[in-house]
């Protein structure tokens, strides 16, 4: 039992530190480039045309 306590006393602080320091990832933001096309006499704006 003391061995389990020794191991848990080492692992538990590491796990708590990992959980506390974890941050939610932020998705990348795609750049917008103005692009207008004319389809059948209607203007269509597509800022993500370059993708």
Secondary structure, 3 states (H helix, E strand, C coil): CHHHHHHHHHHHHHHHHHHHHCCCCCCCCCCCCCCEEEECCEEEECCCCCC
